[in-house]
Amino acid sequence: MTTDATVIDVSQDWAIACDVQQRFMDFAAPAVDTISYGARCRQLKAIGGDCYDFLPLQHNRLAFVIGDASGKSLPAALMIANVQSSFRTAAIFAGNEPSSILEAVNRQVHRSSLSNAFATLFYGVFDPSTRRLRYANAGHNPPMVVRRDGSIVWLDAAGLPLGVLPQSKYGEGGLQLFPGEAVIAYTDGVTEAVNGSGEEWGTEGIRKAAIESKAENVGDLVDSIFRSLDAFSGRRQTDDATVVVLLVH
């Protein structure tokens, strides 16, 4: 009888953890002039180590983030929850300063995480009045900007992952965006998906999916990317897979 009760309690705790993590990625940020945005996280297990977030800032600016914690399942989920809660707190005070955000989050993550745990994080701020993007990157896969002619610009300002060193510094990058362009951020569960021959989908797979979809809204573009990914991999998933998309108008 004791064993059965323990199983039920663990199951209930797991369900609560899943619900809490989903709430972290439920966003209700308002519409922003000159851009539309959306995302999807498809986890390998019930809970995982990927995250995304959107946060409204002053002057109608939009902050967005995508992250990936080391490890799998519950340890990774706890790590990424720490990252996301730290990010939301820091954004209240310095949301328009990407490098300051990452430095503050890194200090908190380093203090409160195990020595062998870390997370990558990309943070961007879009200004709708100028269509300019500012960003900083803590070891995350560089997002791509798909220009209207199909060419790619990489958002590759680099820095160490969060939690590695307590006083890490992060540089900033900036890019002017134009109507018809797409910003696509992703985790390595997307690009490292493999087909039956062991070939990786890679960033070229994302670029082709974005161009060939001819999608005019964010939801259709996200759907198209995942459909193309599944067609390539046969839905072989070995890691959490997350995609964040911003479409410039």
Secondary structure, DSSP 4 states (H G I P E B T S, - for coil): -HHHHHHHHHHHHHHHHHHHHHHHT---PPPBTTEEEEEEEE-SSSS-SEEEEEEE-GGG-EEEEEEEESSSHHHHHHHHHHHHHHHHHHHHHHTT-HHHHHHHHHHHHHHHS-TT--EEEEEEEEETTTTEEEEEEESPPPPEEE-TTS-EEE-----PPBTS-TT-----EEEE--TT-EEEEE-HHHHT-B-TTS-B-HHHHHHHHHHHH--SSHHHHHHHHHHHHHHHHTT---S-EEEEEEEE-
